[in-house]
Amino acid sequence: MRAERLLSLVLMLRNRGRMTAPAIARELEVSVRTVLRDVEALSSVGIPVYAERGRDGGFALLPGFTTDLTGLTVDEATALLASSTSADTAVLGMAPAFAAAMRKVTDALPEAGRTAAIRASERILVTGSGWITEASVDPHLGAVQQAVFDGVRLRIRYCPRDRDAAWRTVDPIGVVSAAGRWYLVALHRGDERTYRLSRIDEVKVLDVPAERPAEVDLAEIWHRRRTRFRAGMSTVSATVKIRESRRDELAALVISVAECHADGCHSDGNGWCRAEVEFGGSSHAGAVMWQLAGDAELLAPSALRDEIRARALTLSARHG
């Protein structure tokens, strides 16, 4: 706990300049005596904190003092930089501040680590929206991710939906985490493909350089492939009643929210709202409604409502 407080003290002095002991104490929620002891401890390990007396006095760092205070490894910095590709900060109106923070994280890294982290982060995309969501743990993620970073080919045994598993050699472009699932974006015989990691049975990392573009915009690739996937789906329109506290989750799970209002919902003023949405078929609708449980109700169409009801009754009887 004290180490964290000492680090916070140095960061405060570096970012804000001179501060009085009472101001530091209020910020760190400690006593002035504790601040004085902390300053003495910093000085004893060579961090040049000095005191200025007088009306405008206080504690400050010697001019020009810099050090790597982040303590970030390349892997930790990569994780932070990759998270900046998510749309969440833009939704929250924090994109400019988040971008500035990421620049500071990058600047604080040593030159070699900075280059490695930036290059690696360009090959990772973390987003809250996917196609059909379901959390998963993928045993081959580490090997696939390392091949992406190293820029080498992969030999994967992949099992597509409704087809037998088959081996294929791919040039990995990047990895994407979308709504709890991991995907590999790669080139197969020169064509861009997306592979869900949970459907990869075996992985062999080849000692052969991948033939892929030197620079990529993984967010643009993901958006393009996701749009193409959705365009080829047989969707079903539905009306859903949802608790307002979970309407953002509904929007992330469905194919689209068809309403043109700012939040896509009509509020009833009692904590519930109604939305016109599109599902990727009846199975997708059932999975989404099951996940939302008692916080949502599918109102229409009646055929889809009956199908979900029958599914719930069957499951209830099986576990009764």
C-alpha positions in Angstrom: 0.0 0.0 0.0 2.8 2.4 0.9 4.6 1.7 -2.4 1.5 2.6 -4.3 1.2 5.8 -2.3 4.9 6.7 -2.9 4.4 6.2 -6.7 1.3 8.4 -6.6 3.2 11.1 -4.8 5.9 11.2 -7.4 3.4 11.2 -10.3 1.5 14.1 -8.6 4.7 16.2 -8.3 5.8 15.4 -11.8 2.4 16.3 -13.3 1.4 19.2 -11.1 4.6 20.7 -10.0 5.0 22.2 -6.5 2.4 21.1 -3.9 2.1 21.9 -0.2 2.1 19.1 2.3 -1.5 19.7 3.3 -2.6 19.6 -0.3 -0.7 16.3 -0.8 -2.2 14.9 2.4 -5.8 15.7 1.2 -5.2 14.1 -2.2 -3.7 10.9 -0.8 -6.1 10.9 2.2 -3.3 10.7 4.8 -1.9 12.9 7.5 0.7 15.7 6.9 3.1 13.7 9.1 2.8 10.7 6.8 3.5 13.0 3.8 6.7 14.2 5.4 7.8 10.7 6.1 7.0 9.7 2.5 9.1 12.6 1.1 12.0 11.6 3.3 11.7 8.0 2.1 11.8 9.2 -1.6 14.8 11.3 -1.0 16.6 8.4 0.7 16.3 6.3 -2.5 17.5 9.0 -4.8 14.3 10.6 -6.1 15.1 14.4 -5.9 12.2 15.8 -4.0 13.1 19.2 -2.4 11.2 21.6 -0.2 10.7 25.3 -0.7 9.8 27.4 2.3 7.7 30.5 2.4 4.2 31.5 1.5 4.2 29.8 -1.9 6.4 27.0 -0.8 5.9 23.2 -0.9 7.5 20.1 -2.3 8.6 19.7 -5.9 10.9 17.5 -8.0 14.1 18.9 -9.4 13.6 20.3 -12.9 14.3 17.9 -15.7 13.8 14.8 -13.5 12.2 11.9 -15.5 11.9 8.2 -14.9 9.9 5.3 -16.2 7.2 5.3 -13.6 4.6 3.2 -15.4 6.2 -0.1 -14.5 4.5 -1.6 -17.6 5.8 -4.6 -19.4 5.5 -4.8 -23.1 2.6 -7.3 -22.7 0.8 -5.0 -20.3 1.3 -2.0 -22.6 0.1 -4.1 -25.6 -3.1 -4.9 -23.7 -3.8 -1.3 -22.9 -3.1 -0.1 -26.5 -5.3 -2.9 -27.9 -8.1 -1.8 -25.7 -8.1 1.6 -27.2 -9.5 0.1 -30.4 -12.8 -0.6 -28.6 -15.7 1.7 -29.2 -16.6 1.8 -25.5 -14.6 5.0 -24.9 -16.3 6.8 -27.8 -19.7 5.8 -26.5 -18.8 7.2 -23.1 -17.6 10.5 -24.7 -14.1 9.8 -23.4 -12.3 9.0 -26.7 -10.0 12.2 -26.7 -9.0 11.7 -23.0 -8.4 7.9 -23.6 -6.3 8.6 -26.6 -4.2 11.1 -24.6 -3.7 8.6 -21.9 -2.6 6.0 -24.4 -0.1 8.4 -25.8 1.4 9.0 -22.3 1.6 5.2 -21.8 3.4 4.8 -25.1 5.8 7.7 -24.4 6.7 6.3 -21.0 7.9 3.0 -22.5 11.6 2.4 -23.5 12.1 2.8 -27.2 12.4 -1.0 -27.9 9.4 -1.8 -25.9 7.4 1.0 -27.4 7.9 -0.2 -30.9 7.1 -3.8 -30.0 3.9 -2.8 -28.1 2.6 -0.6 -30.9 3.2 -3.2 -33.6 1.6 -5.9 -31.5 -1.4 -3.8 -30.6 -2.2 -3.2 -34.2 -2.8 -6.9 -34.6 -5.3 -7.1 -31.7 -8.9 -5.8 -31.6 -11.1 -6.0 -28.5 -14.7 -5.0 -29.1 -17.9 -5.6 -27.1 -20.0 -6.3 -30.2 -19.8 -9.5 -32.1 -22.1 -11.6 -34.3 -23.7 -14.0 -31.8 -22.3 -13.6 -28.3 -21.3 -16.3 -25.9 -18.3 -16.3 -23.6 -15.6 -18.9 -24.4 -12.1 -20.0 -23.4 -9.9 -21.0 -26.3 -6.9 -23.2 -25.6 -5.1 -22.3 -28.8 -5.3 -18.5 -28.2 -1.7 -18.2 -27.0 -0.2 -20.0 -29.9 -2.3 -18.2 -32.5 -1.6 -14.8 -30.9 2.1 -15.5 -30.8 2.1 -16.4 -34.5 0.3 -13.1 -35.2 2.9 -11.2 -33.3 5.8 -13.1 -34.9 4.4 -12.8 -38.4 4.7 -16.6 -39.2 2.3 -18.9 -40.9 -0.2 -21.2 -39.1 -1.4 -24.7 -39.9 -4.8 -25.1 -38.4 -7.3 -28.0 -38.3 -10.6 -26.1 -38.5 -14.2 -27.4 -38.1 -16.7 -25.1 -39.8 -20.4 -25.2 -39.0 -22.1 -28.2 -40.7 -18.8 -29.4 -42.3 -16.0 -31.9 -41.5 -12.8 -30.6 -40.0 -10.0 -30.0 -42.5 -6.4 -28.7 -42.4 -5.5 -25.4 -43.9 -2.4 -23.2 -44.0 -3.1 -19.5 -43.3 -1.2 -16.2 -43.0 -2.5 -14.6 -39.7 -3.4 -10.9 -39.9 -4.7 -10.4 -36.4 -6.9 -11.6 -33.5 -10.2 -10.2 -32.5 -12.1 -10.5 -29.2 -15.8 -9.8 -29.9 -18.4 -10.1 -27.2 -16.5 -12.8 -25.4 -15.4 -14.9 -28.4 -12.0 -14.9 -30.1 -11.5 -14.9 -33.8 -8.5 -15.2 -36.1 -8.4 -12.9 -39.2 -6.1 -14.5 -41.7 -5.4 -14.9 -45.4 -6.0 -18.4 -46.9 -4.6 -18.7 -50.4 -4.7 -15.0 -50.6 -8.3 -14.6 -49.6 -9.3 -12.9 -46.4 -11.0 -15.2 -43.9 -12.3 -15.2 -40.3 -11.9 -18.3 -38.1 -13.5 -18.7 -34.7 -10.9 -20.0 -32.3 -13.3 -22.4 -30.5 -13.7 -24.3 -33.8 -9.9 -24.8 -34.2 -9.0 -28.4 -33.1 -5.3 -28.3 -33.6 -2.6 -25.6 -34.3 0.9 -25.9 -35.7 3.1 -22.9 -35.9 5.3 -23.0 -39.0 8.7 -21.5 -39.3 7.7 -19.7 -42.4 7.2 -15.9 -42.7 3.5 -15.0 -43.2 2.6 -13.2 -46.5 0.4 -10.4 -45.3 0.2 -6.6 -45.5 2.8 -4.8 -43.4 0.2 -2.3 -42.1 -3.3 -3.2 -41.1 -6.5 -1.5 -39.9 -8.0 -4.4 -37.9 -11.0 -2.4 -36.9 -11.9 -1.7 -40.5 -11.3 -5.3 -41.5 -13.6 -6.5 -38.7 -16.3 -4.0 -39.5 -16.2 -5.0 -43.2 -16.4 -8.8 -42.5 -19.0 -8.4 -39.9 -21.2 -6.3 -42.2 -20.8 -8.9 -45.0 -21.7 -11.7 -42.6 -24.8 -10.0 -41.4 -25.9 -9.2 -45.0 -25.9 -12.9 -45.8 -28.0 -13.9 -42.7 -31.7 -14.7 -42.8 -32.8 -12.2 -40.1 -36.1 -12.0 -38.3 -37.7 -8.7 -37.0 -39.1 -8.7 -33.5 -40.5 -6.4 -30.8 -38.8 -6.8 -27.4 -39.7 -5.4 -24.0 -36.5 -4.8 -22.0 -35.5 -3.3 -18.7 -33.9 0.1 -19.4 -30.9 -0.9 -17.3 -30.2 -3.7 -19.9 -31.1 -2.0 -23.2 -27.5 -1.4 -24.1 -26.8 -5.1 -23.6 -29.7 -5.9 -25.9 -28.4 -3.6 -28.6 -25.0 -5.3 -28.4 -26.5 -8.8 -28.7 -28.9 -8.3 -31.6 -28.1 -7.8 -35.3 -29.6 -4.3 -35.3 -32.0 -2.0 -33.6 -34.4 -0.9 -36.3 -35.9 2.2 -34.5 -34.5 5.6 -35.5 -34.6 7.1 -32.0 -31.5 8.1 -30.2 -31.6 5.1 -27.9 -33.6 2.8 -30.1 -36.3 2.4 -27.5 -39.7 3.7 -26.4 -39.6 4.1 -22.6 -42.8 3.5 -20.6 -41.5 5.5 -17.7 -41.6 2.5 -15.3 -38.1 1.2 -15.9 -39.0 -0.7 -19.1 -38.8 0.2 -22.7 -39.8 -1.3 -26.1 -37.4 -1.8 -29.0 -37.8 -3.0 -32.6 -34.8 -5.3 -33.3 -33.5 -7.9 -35.8 -32.2 -11.3 -34.8 -30.1 -13.7 -36.9 -32.9 -16.3 -37.0 -34.9 -18.0 -34.3 -32.0 -19.8 -32.7 -30.2 -16.4 -32.2 -33.4 -14.9 -30.8 -33.7 -17.8 -28.3 -30.1 -17.4 -27.2 -30.4 -13.7 -26.6 -33.7 -13.9 -24.8 -32.3 -16.7 -22.6 -29.4 -14.6 -21.7 -31.5 -11.6 -20.7 -33.9 -13.9 -18.8 -36.5 -12.1 -16.7 -35.3 -8.7 -17.8 -36.8 -9.1 -21.3 -39.9 -10.3 -23.0 -40.3 -11.0 -26.7 -43.7 -9.5 -27.7 -43.8 -10.2 -31.4 -44.0 -12.0 -33.8 -46.3 -14.5 -32.1 -44.7 -17.5 -33.9 -41.2 -16.7 -32.6 -42.7 -16.0 -29.1 -44.4 -19.4 -29.2 -41.1 -21.1 -30.3 -39.2 -19.5 -27.4 -41.9 -20.5 -25.0 -41.9 -24.1 -26.2 -38.1 -24.2 -25.9 -38.3 -22.9 -22.3 -41.0 -25.4 -21.4 -39.0 -28.3 -22.8 -35.9 -27.3 -20.9 -37.9 -26.8 -17.7 -39.5 -30.3 -18.1 -36.1 -31.8 -18.7 -34.7 -30.3 -15.6 -37.9 -30.6 -13.5 
